[in-house]
C-alpha cells in the first residue's frame, strides 16, 4: 500500500507533482494520461478538496529520481491512489 503521498514543486501542499513514499524513498508518479479522475483521488487523499487542474508536464519537467508508479487509472471515487489500477515498474515488482 502507498501510505504516504505528497505534491511537490507547487505553490502549496495541495499543488504540484505527485510523489509516493515507497521503500524508504519518495518516488515519482509518471503518467502520460493523468486527468481529473486521478487528480481527484490525490486531492481527496491529501484532504485538499476538489481537484482544480490535472497537470501533464513535459518530460523535461517531470523530475528525476526513482519512479514509483506509472499508468495510473482511477475512476475518481477511490479513497486513495493505491486503490486505482496502476502499472508498477519492474524494479518495484522484483523488490516486491
Legacy VTK file of the C-alpha trace (Angstrom):
# vtk DataFile Version 3.0
C-alpha trace
ASCII
DATASET POLYDATA
POINTS 96 float
0.000 0.000 0.000
1.092 3.574 -0.554
0.885 5.030 2.934
2.342 8.402 2.037
1.649 10.769 -0.809
2.809 14.332 -1.423
2.675 17.081 -4.009
5.981 18.859 -4.702
7.079 21.889 -6.679
3.759 23.698 -6.429
2.596 26.808 -4.617
1.064 24.894 -1.694
0.838 21.387 -0.241
-2.216 20.892 -2.475
-0.419 21.819 -5.700
2.434 20.206 -7.595
3.847 16.955 -8.901
2.636 13.746 -7.248
5.137 11.591 -5.362
4.584 8.472 -3.266
6.736 7.160 -0.418
7.883 3.607 -1.125
10.750 1.520 0.236
12.098 4.433 2.287
12.216 6.991 -0.530
9.965 9.487 -2.315
9.250 8.238 -5.835
7.765 9.950 -8.867
4.377 9.075 -10.321
4.566 9.196 -14.114
1.507 9.071 -16.280
1.010 10.104 -19.882
-2.762 10.212 -19.378
-3.093 11.893 -15.968
-6.524 13.506 -15.770
-9.220 14.793 -13.428
-10.089 11.340 -12.043
-6.554 10.684 -10.815
-6.159 14.266 -9.584
-9.443 13.984 -7.668
-8.246 10.875 -5.823
-4.950 12.548 -4.905
-6.736 15.684 -3.678
-9.195 13.645 -1.607
-6.379 11.565 -0.109
-4.479 14.734 0.858
-7.701 16.353 2.152
-7.317 19.181 -0.368
-10.911 19.242 -1.577
-11.828 19.061 -5.240
-9.127 18.913 -7.889
-8.826 22.131 -9.854
-6.450 21.071 -12.614
-4.657 17.897 -13.672
-1.175 18.648 -14.959
0.722 16.729 -17.625
4.153 18.381 -17.619
6.553 17.786 -20.500
9.156 15.089 -19.866
11.849 17.654 -19.050
9.743 18.913 -16.118
8.793 15.559 -14.591
11.697 15.496 -12.166
14.340 12.892 -11.568
14.795 10.074 -9.135
13.145 6.717 -8.640
9.825 6.006 -10.308
7.136 4.597 -8.043
4.055 4.380 -10.231
3.089 4.785 -13.839
-0.046 4.200 -15.866
-2.390 5.182 -13.026
-6.082 4.777 -13.901
-8.673 5.888 -11.354
-12.446 6.014 -11.554
-12.351 9.102 -9.332
-14.092 7.692 -6.244
-11.214 5.693 -4.751
-10.225 6.568 -1.172
-6.540 6.662 -2.117
-4.239 6.251 -5.095
-3.233 2.713 -4.091
-6.782 1.543 -4.917
-6.504 2.679 -8.544
-5.236 0.444 -11.327
-1.525 1.009 -11.864
1.409 -0.304 -13.831
4.303 -0.758 -11.461
7.858 -0.538 -12.786
9.562 -3.925 -12.999
12.084 -2.899 -10.340
9.263 -2.433 -7.819
7.667 -5.745 -8.760
11.021 -7.535 -8.423
11.597 -5.990 -4.997
8.008 -6.871 -4.041
LINES 1 97
96 0 1 2 3 4 5 6 7 8 9 10 11 12 13 14 15 16 17 18 19 20 21 22 23 24 25 26 27 28 29 30 31 32 33 34 35 36 37 38 39 40 41 42 43 44 45 46 47 48 49 50 51 52 53 54 55 56 57 58 59 60 61 62 63 64 65 66 67 68 69 70 71 72 73 74 75 76 77 78 79 80 81 82 83 84 85 86 87 88 89 90 91 92 93 94 95
